[in-house]
Amino acid sequence: KMGYFRKDESIEMDNNINEGISRLQMFMVNQRGFSYWPGNTTISEWGSNYATHFLVEAKRLGYSVPDYLYNGAIESLENAARRHRGKLTTRVNRAFILALAGEQQMAEMNMLMENEQDSMSSTEKWMLAAAYHLAGAENVRDRILSKAGTDTKEYDPFSYNFGSKYRDDAIILYCAILTDQTETAELMAKSVARVLSGKEYLSTHSSGYMLLALGKYFDIIGISATSGRVITGTVNLANGEKIDFNIEGRFTMPVKNNFNKNIE
């Protein structure tokens, strides 16, 4: 929630997001999908999923996304879904993103459920279940979730979809929030937060999904859980500076120095 940040921080975040939207135009291939590098003429299937997801989230939050950029991205994913194109994870993720955009591809979703469900990882089942939930098919959602666990796997570091166990944990958290699976969401949120607050190396892809999912979690649970509670304490920075706080709800502070050093 922007209200929890100082005005200058909110402006900085807005600028970063707007610059990200603008920069994506350099990756667009013939006003359709997105390439891996600026100016390339070949569409990156996972890159297109990732970029389109960003645009969907940004547009939902009210950011100005050019129509040609948004519509071209959605159309590219729809065309690929109609051709049932790509690896299983790409296809399921694509169906999930289109459902988030309100453009459910039921033929692709049904084909995935009927032919590929037994081959799916937990993460893929959660994404497909969330897509059906967003389409209003709760009975199908429940059938898929009954066979979906929360175990996630390690990826090859050079995986085509930039995957990691932590990224998949975040996707499950996001999908648990969307499908109203609050107990699973709470467990996954604790796991994701623990990793984010640790010293584990995280790729931009993984940390992006983790921050997105935790943000969604705090939107629906964290804020109400802390409402009316006064939190007091002290932040001790590595340079010896001490910052006291006494605030209702949540405490937020920028840390612009002291990187890679311990704080308390």
Steps between C-alpha positions, in 0.01 A plus 500: 500500500647834396369661820763310699787673318630855505404721208850494350509121520162476326621730224816291457297179475263655247796618292660156506180330387432755228858463374456123496186534289678734262806277471292194409411671174862444393448123529176473305512299177271640229257631764442150634708299749835589654856404415774406747720795394396846373470504124495122453247367250429167672230478767610356834209290623580518871620857470167592340314335787709687757472839329127461441444407864676821601275703268186330634596579860600857412179571311293358785671745737408791276829563321487630146574209266478589128214315333714368217754362748241333723273372223793370297639314801164341582436411135840331476424281802152420372634390160759274665233355732270421210784308336581326831857609441797465733626294789256396771606764754480772235153390394362486855659831595360658183149375582537640852609844378219519244253411776642781715431731206142372470579331169460134596587248230266219603595264215867514602415472870279197438764332286762557770271361769392194304832405339779643714383517859678182607828638365469835675708623790329643808565851372342427163191350666460810717522730197244296307268485801526878538417546132182293542416690818527831314274353231238418767545121478545427871414131461789450256726711722426275796566182299841627397591628847410164653802360312730797546757512779735783591830325436728682257819390329842643429564610142800486275658846536473548123134398478316650202235646733748642753331279758597442859347329799446841656325638194265203499430541872396858421274390214326250729456777759347729238266227376401402855399862561299513177320173577424591864718222642594702809677228698729417209555869435608559860747211493647601166520868600709411805732293282536769234557775759764290675699459178465868407632606840792257481827503309405262220592619151183588308469577131298801390236260369467318834508809720248673274247220537567475873441870558189492281351205689584638845351834401176326406508309829543814710228674302239244607633379835794695637341842515183383674703285738708796617225762497464671836818351644775734612848374412802642678867424463839606371685433178879478551686562175848368431650849520383538859198716421188418705149572375214478751143444390160505665224456246161341450482228237819451302835673513681568175840663456738531207846348538717684250840414650645214704446249220632147558536576872297379794232712661289432806 
